[in-house]
Amino acid sequence: MQQQQEQRQSENTQQRVQTTSKNKLGVVSKALTKPKRVNVLDRWLLRRMSALVGHPPFIASLWDGVEYMHQTELPAVAHVKFKDRGAMYWFLIDPELHFGDLYSTGRLEVEGDLLKFLEVAYKSLAVSLADNMFSKMVKTWVNRRPKANSLHASRHNIHHHYDLSNKFYELWLDKAATQYTCAYFPDPNMSLEEAQIAKLHHVCRKLQLKPGDSVVEAGCGWGGLSRFMAKNYGVTVKAYNISHEQIVYARSRALQEGLSDKVEYIEDDYRNIQGEYDVFVSVGMLEHIGNRGYSALGEVVDRCLKPDGRGLVHSIGRNFPGPMNAWIEKRIFPGAYPPSIKEMMDIFEPFNFSVQDVENLRLHYSRTLEHWRQRFEDNLDIIREDFDETFIRAWRLYLVGSLAAFNNSDLQLFQIVFTRATHNELPWSRAHLYSPAD
């Protein structure tokens, strides 16, 4: 009798809603109650939900197995399953924001190809929002909100994303230079390591590096570009970064490779860059600044770049101004903002910099993400040693969602080369960029 009572008590405890501690993403996982019976309102909301996101070719089902799909000649791309009433309600309130948390915690499941599902969902949702006047007003207000990252906020944001652990990133980034930025695939069949080395050469050639040049790098990641420039192009580099984990890693690698006299890693914000340099370079940092910080970045470059200096900014961007996906900005990349080229010009125009070259590597980023995604999945057993399933599902969604966004042309990858307006030592063609790979 006592054993039966203890068993019933255990079952009741499992059915009660209990909030667990937050994981490293800040997502709260809940042990859900036994789902309540589906009613007429639930079925009506399921149909309304399909209309809200533009009637995509998905099967949607509720927690008791009730299914709905808008009549269409298109075959179903995926099956979306809501595990409880609250999951459906949260999705209806804001699908872009809440889908990620619901998927991460398992309250919403997607059966089928997750990449294809997200590609179709992005397109369908974009059309639906464009046709909705209220949504247009909300998006216009959101896009005009000030985007500014203070010194304190920047440190918090970078710590949230980059200080998870060096081990985690080493599992799925390239082994050549630990690059967490878009690779360059002059041959689409290149390995990730080959493509990242090709990217580093591509950047260095655009900057026309020569032995003896002094370079300052804003936001150096794990220091791969700085070490590559010093080792292969004979320059000296000062590299700034506010991620402590990355700085420790970069200094250790520089020491191992005998480059400590050529590369100095400084744990400080780019706004505190001191000195004058022949070259300014920033690869993958602009996304973290926010569009209100571009003028300040321009002031830094103007202060530190010599009269005959050259510069390059490499950044995720958009075709027109707009915020980062709400869930990615909240859970993965806090403070992130991908600019349009028009917005990026706030770095250059106020200081009379001349833009000499603009290149879009969007599809190269898609290929990069394919490699990252596969390596992430291949290393799940090791990742599970340090992170829970909510984290794993969140990062899977982040990588696949980013791939879908680049495939759909929602996101771009811009490389902009610039100089002082009076700089006339310019190549007469782009031939120097496409010399045989080293």
C-alpha positions, 0 to 999 in steps of 0.5 A: 500500500505504501509503495503504491502511494509513493508511486502515485506521489511520484507520478503527481510530482512529475505532472506538476509544472516545475521551473528548473534553473536557467541554462547557459542561454537563459532558457527556462525548461519546464516539466509540463503537466499532462496536456489538457483536452483539446477544445473547440477554441484550440482547433480554431486557434490552430487554423488562425495560426496557419493564417498568421504565418501565411498558410505554409505547407506544414501539417500542424498538430495539437497535443492530442493528435488533432491535425490541420493543414491549409488546403494546397497542392504543395506537399507538406514540408514538415510536421509541427507538433505543439506539446501543450496549450501554452506552447501554442499560445506563446507561438501565436503571441510572437512566432519569431521570438517564441518559436526558438524557446519552444523548440529548444525546450521540446515543447514544440517538435518539427518532424521533417527537414529542419532546414527546408522547414525554416526556409519555407517558414521565413518566406511565408512569414515575411509575406504574411507580415508584409501584407499586415498593416499593423505588423508593418507599423510594429516592424517600422518602430522596432527598426527605428529603436536605438541600437547602442552597445555601451562598454558594459553591455558589450562585455556582457554580450560578448561573454554570453556568446564567446566565453561558453568555452574554447573547447566547444567552438574547437569541436566544429570550427576549422582546425587551421585558424579557428575562424568563426566568420565566413570562409571563402570558397573559390572552389566550392569543393574545398574543405572548411580548413582550405576555405578559411585559409583562402579567406585569410589570404583574400583579406590580406590581399585586399589590404595589400599587406607588405612586410613592415606594415603595422596593423590594428585589428578590432575584435580578433576572435581567437587571433587566427587572422592576426597570427596569419598576417604576421606569419605570412605577410611579415607585418606586426599586429595589435589585436583588441578583444574583450572576450577573456577566453579568446584572448587567453587562447590567442596569446597561448597560440602566439607563444606556441607559434613563436609570434609573440614578438609580432602579435600583441593581443590586448584585452580591451574594447576597440574604442580604446585603440591607441596609436597609428597604423598602416592598416585597420581591419575588422572581421566579424565585429561590426555585427556586435556594435549596433548602428548607433556605434558606427560613427564612434567606430569611424572616429577610432579609424580616423584617429588611428589610420595613417594618411596612406593607410588602408582598411577593411570591414567584414560583416554580416549585413542585410539588403535593407535596415532591419533587426536581427531575428528576435530569438537569436538576438535574445538567446544567442547573440545579444546586442547583435545588429546586421547593417545594410550597406547604407548604414555601414556608410556612417563609418566612412562618410563623416570622415571622408573615407573612400570606399574602394571595393565592396564584395558580397560573399553571401553564398560563401557563408551558406557553405561555411554554415553547412560545414559548421552544422555537420561538424556540430552534429558529428560532435554531439556526444562530446558537446553533451559532456558540458551542455544540456539538451536545451542548449544543443537544440538551441544551437542546432536551431541557430546554425540551421536557421542562419543557413536558411537566412543566408540561403533565402538572401535575408542575410548578406556578407559584406567585405568593404575596403576603404582608404583615405580620400587622398590615397592614390596607390590603388591597383588598376584591377582585381588581379591581385586578389585572384593569384594562385592559392598559396 
